[in-house]
Amino acid sequence: MGDSNQAKQVWVIGHKNPDTDAICAAITYANLKNKTSDGTVTYVPKRCGNLNGETSYVLKRFGVDLPEFVGNVGAQVKDVDFRRTVGIKGRLSLKRAWEMMKEMKVVALPVLGEDNHLDGMIVNGDLARTYMDMIDNCELSRANTPYRNIIDTIEGTLITGDKTACFNKGKVVVAAGNHKTMREYIEEGDLVILGNVEERQMVALSCKPSCMIVTAETFLPPEVIEEAMAIDCVLIMTPFDSFTVARLINQSIPVEYFMTKGNLITFFQDDYIEDITDTLAKVRHRSFPVLNDKHQYVGMFSRRHLMEMHKKQIILVDHNEFSQAVDGVEDAELLEIIDHHRIGGHQTNLPVFFRNQPLGCSNTIIYHMYKEQGVEIEPKIAGLMLSAILSDTLMFKSPTCTPVDVAAGKELAKIVGVNYEEHAMAMFEAGSDFGDKTSKEILFTDFKIFSQGETKFGVSQVSVVSQNQIDNLSPGIAECLEDAMTEKGIHMIFVMLTNVIEQKSDVLCAGKHADTVIANGFGENAVTGAGTATLPGVVSRKKQMVPSLTAGLQQM
């Protein structure tokens, strides 16, 4: 969303550990929004958890692609309009780097190697060192300075030699003494700076320097040029005087010589802002390089860019409590909520479109929104809606089911052209085929966290089609309960093993006073042993289980 070339998107997403309604609602509502929008925004279904067997069956049955997984909707570096500062090559001169900094109004430039990989950083403080700290007259050669950099820096003209070569041995000498002194100080391979006196130029060349810079000159005698060529000396002529050349020449050093190479602090485009705030607070750099997933440089990020952050825009379906929502929801811009559950206690920064109806399924609400807006429901969308309604209402047998759900489901079955009872049984069988899933994976397949006062409790629901399945699953799941409470940071846990055929739930529970909460909510006869209960007729987590557990907690 921070990339201007990317179309604006709004993500439609259900709750964690998604069931069939959560996944199908994300797809069907995104489809409705796309059909009724002006085209400036694309609505994209997402998921924040793995699919259960039932939902996988439904998507495959109607030929619908699985929504992309997203684990966090918090703002990322890529959601920020960071500066797309160009990078420079390591052989660029300090002078040119300084000019670029002034032109771009920045204090740092990234130095890039092959394939745009970050080799280092050069900052304005590094440039100051060339004036304040550099007194070594061998620095220019140690930096392996290209002659083309020297020519550019002193606005010189190459008379002889190869400008692509480098000054890589010897020292820099300003030939200011007499002939004898010059011969004593100029050594073979040195770079000599001197004025426009032919005799002195010939003396300097007799010492075989690798480079000679003649200052304040627009013409050189043929004899000087011939001698320079004979000894393979790079001969440069400049209009600047010797003092100016001596002052400027260190600016020709390539930036790679002074750049910071190790321990670079970088951010990736996919980094979450909340994860980098500590670094931003502790490290006083003005800006930080941003890399893509291939470790290639893409731009520079600074603290002030946080004021230009574009939060991800999302729509929640089939839930409204942030404890059940995708991570980072507090840092996203929430636009809408479509739900059929109780309203949780949370606040939004801005008004949102909130449609909450006491129906058995979110897709029943979405079905009516299609009708209200005159949008035709195509068969595969109808198939998803029907599947969600059958799943959430347990084929119209759940106490959460209303006549509105039944009417919507039967109408959708006609659009799809299926027998809803046969389709429901196929769904339930697919959902109760746990394959090679571990007990922990089964426990967390459809798991939600709730709060009553200061008590946090989790409720898992596992739908099966026979008592034999319950008997086989119970021991393994029971062994996972204590660890599950620790992992989720909750005080109690309740697992509903719901037999959709016999319309009852066997319950496994753990946590201090969990048995008492069940006894308070459902009666003492419901408790069949330590950590177990049987609840005839209880098949709805939303309408039967959670309200009774809440009431049981209130009596503690």
FIPAFI-257004 format. One record per residue (C-alpha): z, y, x. Coordinates in steps of 0.001 Angstrom, whole numbers, padded with zeros to 6 digits, always signed. Example, Ala and Ser with C-alpha at 12.3 -4.5 7.8 and 13.67 -1.06 7.14 Angstrom:
<recs>
+007800-004500+012300 +007140-001060+013670 
</recs>
This chain:
<recs>
+000000+000000+000000 +000365+002265+003007 -003288+001592+003861 -005531+004084+002126 -008386+001566+002206 -006398-000861+000099 -006586-000644-003704 -003359+000290-005408 -001551-002788-006659 +001303-003494-009034 +002955-006868-008657 +004031-008802-011762 +006749-011272-010844 +009248-013601-012482 +012695-014676-011326 +013759-016808-008368 +013497-020581-008828 +010778-019902-011407 +010252-022039-014468 +007049-022373-016444 +007699-019225-018498 +008331-017095-015392 +005104-018184-013674 +002935-018104-016784 +004338-014729-017882 +003424-013213-014516 -000150-014460-014888 -000651-013673-018586 +000929-010222-018441 -000999-009248-015294 -004156-010335-017114 -003264-008154-020118 -002528-005134-017936 -005820-005506-016066 -007763-005718-019336 -006118-002564-020722 -005849-000408-017559 -008298+002294-016449 -009224+000374-013320 -007365+002580-010841 -004634-000045-010479 -004870-003796-010035 -002076-005931-011484 -001395-009037-009412 +000795-011989-010437 +003283-013121-007790 +006047-015688-007502 +009299-015678-005537 +009997-019388-005485 +008444-022844-005435 +006964-024438-008524 +008530-027350-010343 +006488-030369-011377 +006044-029144-014929 +004601-025783-013940 +002325-027347-011333 +000973-029638-014035 +000333-026690-016357 -001585-024640-013787 -003705-027638-012817 -004285-028572-016472 -005776-025162-017246 -007456-024501-013918 -005392-021467-012934 -004650-020529-009328 -001108-020548-008056 +000237-016971-007678 +000892-015926-004104 +004464-016256-002868 +006406-013116-001994 +009950-013384-000695 +010827-009706-000558 +009469-006609-002312 +011360-004111-000194 +009437-001352+001561 +007710-002404+004759 +006335-000432+007669 +002849-000863+006212 +004040+000965+003083 +004613+004083+005167 +001934+006652+006020 +002563+006346+009748 +000307+008188+012175 -002861+006330+013166 -002753+007749+016690 -005537+006476+018909 -004623+004537+022018 -005800+005226+025558 -006879+003068+028466 -004648+002629+031481 -007159+004156+033898 -007249+007463+032032 -005903+010356+034087 -002580+012026+033404 -004481+015268+032875 -006594+013839+030076 -003529+012180+028521 -001735+015539+028504 -004714+017239+026885 -004817+014569+024186 -001089+014998+023509 -001523+018738+023054 -004555+018326+020815 -002912+015654+018656 +000506+017351+018744 +002301+014205+019885 +004699+013470+022736 +003679+009880+023414 +000516+007828+023631 +000088+004051+023569 -001760+002539+026511 -003985-000321+025409 -005465-003265+027223 -008018-005806+026106 -008437-006413+022373 -006197-003443+021532 -003049-005120+022823 -000266-002756+023836 +000175-002559+027608 +002626+000341+027730 +003591+003846+026627 +003108+007190+028365 +005282+010123+027236 +005298+013800+028147 +008321+013207+030369 +006198+010958+032554 +003778+013825+033043 +006588+016153+034051 +007464+013761+036874 +004119+014478+038550 +005340+018068+039091 +009093+017775+039414 +009723+014468+041189 +006599+013572+043138 +006767+014582+046809 +005274+011451+048364 +001766+012189+049644 +000837+008495+049441 +001423+008291+045684 -002240+008929+044875 -003429+005926+046872 -000626+003661+045682 -001740+004428+042141 -005247+003213+043050 -006654+006432+041645 -010341+006374+040615 -012470+009057+042268 -013931+009859+038870 -010405+010913+037785 -010103+013197+040828 -013523+014767+040186 -012670+015368+036530 -009228+016811+037275 -010403+019392+039825 -013709+020022+038019 -015491+018885+041153 -018998+017762+042003 -019665+014498+043793 -021882+015047+046837 -021725+011623+048460 -020027+008327+047724 -019271+006126+044706 -017281+007835+041951 -016403+004452+040415 -014494+003491+043553 -010784+004228+044018 -008654+006005+046559 -006385+003127+047492 -005107+003725+051047 -003923+006636+053110 -002244+009896+052252 -003236+013285+050856 -003534+015948+053572 -004161+019667+053203 -005945+020636+056471 -004294+024008+057130 -003615+023822+060881 -005779+024232+063989 -008203+021599+065185 -005655+019836+067340 -003135+019696+064501 -005786+018403+062118 -006634+015534+064481 -002935+014685+064810 -002262+014513+061082 -005498+013237+059573 -005737+009462+059834 -008527+007117+058964 -008611+006503+055205 -006784+009710+054225 -007884+012145+051513 -008377+015588+053038 -008341+018906+051194 -009768+021841+053120 -011713+025108+052771 -015329+026131+053295 -015445+026347+057092 -018119+024000+058459 -016468+023536+061848 -013191+022429+060284 -015069+020143+057912 -016743+018386+060857 -013381+018014+062631 -011912+016413+059529 -014850+014008+059213 -014406+012964+062839 -011066+011458+061761 -012925+009203+059277 -011140+010072+055997 -012029+008051+052926 -012428+011236+050876 -012860+014926+051680 -012521+017661+049077 -014068+021000+050042 -012531+023845+048053 -013875+027228+046933 -017379+026098+047701 -020750+025958+045952 -022845+024868+048944 -022364+022398+051778 -024344+022302+055035 -026698+019327+055443 -024891+018307+058651 -021609+017879+056771 -023285+015834+054054 -025059+013621+056589 -021831+012975+058514 -019956+012121+055329 -022661+009646+054362 -022642+008136+057856 -018938+007282+057696 -019049+006303+053980 -016770+009191+053001 -016559+010332+049382 -017446+014025+049557 -016396+016247+046670 -016998+019966+046210 -014862+022110+043848 -014782+025811+042919 -010954+025731+042967 -008995+026952+046014 -006954+024587+048169 -003623+025490+046579 -004939+024786+043084 -006484+021496+044143 -003248+020397+045839 -001320+021318+042697 -003691+019524+040321 -004657+016416+042232 -001674+014267+041197 -002761+014749+037594 -005698+012473+038386 -003350+009478+038776 -004064+006869+036062 -001484+006699+033291 -000872+002994+033915 +000934+003944+037133 +003617+005910+035299 +003652+004286+031863 +006629+002318+030577 +005650-001334+030558 +008693-003491+029834 +011268-003527+027027 +009018-001598+024676 +010490-001165+021209 +007765-001934+018705 +007583-002576+014972 +005236-004834+013071 +003413-003745+009923 +005201-006464+007954 +008693-005471+009149 +010995-004388+006331 +012372-000875+006534 +015904-002125+005902 +015599-004353+008984 +014604-001544+011349 +016983+001215+010223 +019609+000239+012823 +017033+000538+015587 +015885+003900+014264 +019490+005115+014260 +020434+003840+017703 +017271+004471+019713 +016440+008122+020102 +012717+007706+020681 +010545+010160+018802 +008058+007457+017800 +007477+003711+018007 +004245+001678+018289 +003245-000370+015235 +001500-003727+015706 -000322-006056+013346 +000252-009792+013054 -002110-010334+016000 +000072-008080+018155 -002681-005462+018197 -001786-001778+018164 -002438+000058+014880 -000426+003300+014993 +002794+005188+015709 +005872+005277+013472 +008617+007912+013466 +011697+008664+011369 +010035+011488+009495 +007479+009053+008123 +010234+007521+005990 +009914+010573+003755 +006310+009534+003059 +007123+005933+002137 +005267+004289-000751 +007554+001796-002450 +006007-001353-003851 +005509-001088-007592 +006593-004108-009601 +006955-005413-013133 +009648-007988-013876 +008970-010727-016425 +011311-013351-017894 +014417-011720-016394 +016086-008361-016005 +019139-009077-013843 +018732-008139-010200 +020842-011134-009141 +017951-013345-010303 +015174-011093-009029 +013130-011265-005862 +014846-009939-002737 +014398-006235-002113 +014036-005348-005799 +016476-002448-005328 +014064-000883-002827 +010979-001251-005024 +009712+001006-007787 +010338-000859-011024 +007801+000080-013712 +008359-002399-016553 +010494-005283-017746 +009337-007897-020260 +012152-010281-021116 +013970-012317-023761 +017363-012745-022070 +020590-010802-022251 +020486-007363-020646 +022218-007339-017278 +024206-004480-015838 +021950-002567-013497 +020482+000892-013262 +017022+002204-012457 +016251+005470-010725 +013527+006359-013229 +012820+005440-016858 +010954+002154-017258 +009070+000438-020059 +011536-002211-021222 +010608-004707-023932 +013369-007172-024689 +013304-009295-027838 +015585-012112-029010 +012862-014759-028914 +012679-018166-027305 +010153-017253-024641 +008777-014254-022732 +005253-015418-023447 +005888-015074-027172 +006457-011372-026530 +003341-011184-024374 +001320-013012-027054 +002217-010287-029552 +001350-007580-027028 -002148-009070-026762 -002391-008943-030550 -001032-005395-030764 -003545-004129-028216 -006490-006025-029675 -007132-008084-026546 -008801-011454-027063 -006815-014381-025683 -009127-016675-023749 -008406-020430-023852 -006887-020790-020374 -004547-017823-020961 -003650-019306-024341 -002932-022597-022592 -000473-020921-020239 +001263-019092-023078 +001506-022272-025170 +002909-024234-022226 +005559-021588-021551 +006663-021493-025180 +006843-025290-025419 +008815-025416-022181 +011342-022707-023032 +011879-023923-026612 +011804-027632-025724 +008887-028134-028114 +010475-025884-030764 +013771-027857-030755 +015941-025489-028727 +018428-023272-030600 +016753-020316-028884 +013539-021052-030759 +012634-018730-033627 +009985-018952-036358 +008080-016330-034374 +007901-018696-031390 +006725-021568-033580 +004004-019485-035219 +002790-018154-031869 +002796-021623-030310 +000814-023217-033124 -001743-020409-033131 -002156-020723-029366 -002589-024507-029675 -005548-023855-031991 -007131-021482-029458 -006722-024059-026697 -007714-026970-028903 -004834-029283-027988 -002188-031286-029799 +000931-029363-028821 +003234-032410-029139 +001114-034500-026781 +000796-031582-024389 +004557-030974-024439 +005341-034602-023634 +002879-034588-020757 +004566-031453-019423 +008062-032886-019744 +007063-036103-018012 +005507-034142-015149 +008663-032031-014916 +010934-035065-014756 +008903-036714-012006 +010949-035612-009015 +008935-037666-006537 +010398-037433-003066 +012482-034308-003722 +015985-034282-002303 +019015-033853-004527 +019468-030318-003213 +015855-029438-004001 +016276-030760-007528 +019512-028798-007939 +017839-025507-006987 +014573-026068-008873 +015764-024045-011890 +018923-022288-010773 +020331-018931-011856 +023430-016940-010952 +025576-015093-013512 +028736-012984-013399 +031797-012628-015587 +034164-010019-014259 +034680-010802-010586 +033613-014423-010996 +030104-015439-009968 +028867-018760-011240 +025595-020619-010955 +023917-022667-013667 +021173-025165-012838 +019123-026945-015462 +017301-030198-014780 +015170-031502-017641 +014718-035274-017965 +013350-037641-020578 +015835-040529-020346 +019482-041316-019753 +018440-043597-016916 +017117-040568-015019 +020435-038776-015511 +022361-041757-014181 +020119-041954-011100 +020216-038230-010310 +023911-037509-010903 +025515-039012-007755 +023217-037223-005307 +023450-033864-007055 +027258-034120-007312 +027466-034447-003529 +025552-031166-003092 +027718-028938-005295 +030301-027753-002760 +027653-026868-000195 +025576-025134-002867 +028498-022883-003793 +028972-021902-000163 +025267-021275+000347 +024942-019056-002740 +028312-017335-002368 +029557-018292-005845 +032916-019444-007240 +031721-022146-009643 +028603-024198-010262 +027396-026051-013347 +024405-028397-013491 +022869-029221-016877 +021081-032578-016857 +019244-032027-020125 +017693-034941-021991 +014880-033252-023913 +014312-036367-026058 +017917-036984-027114 +018723-033233-027208 +021884-033317-025120 +023117-032336-021672 +025340-034124-019226 +027043-031561-016987 +028187-031751-013378 +030460-028961-012179 +032507-027840-009187 +034750-024960-008248 +038369-024101-008946 +039048-024333-012723 +035431-025311-013528 +036637-028154-015779 +038988-025736-017553 +036141-023291-018189 +034114-026058-019855 +037126-027132-021899 +037738-023535-022989 +034113-023005-023901 +033180-026350-025470 +036501-028026-026301 +038632-030439-024333 +036717-033463-025654 +033595-032235-023823 +035188-032998-020427 +034597-036650-019588 +036074-036707-016091 +036735-034646-013009 +033661-032499-012630 +031720-034069-015510 +031117-033279-019167 +028861-034349-022007 +027529-031750-024444 +025652-033170-027432 +023120-030729-028892 +023427-028356-025935 +019967-027858-024447 +019716-024093-023924 +021166-022474-020855 +020579-018989-022239 +021888-019353-025778 +024413-022175-025514 +025569-022847-021974 +026002-019389-020434 +027637-017728-023486 +030144-020611-023779 +030938-020519-020059 +031407-016751-020278 +033774-017209-023205 +035626-019901-021270 +036056-017589-018299 +037375-014816-020520 +040220-017104-021597 +041362-017707-018022 
</recs>
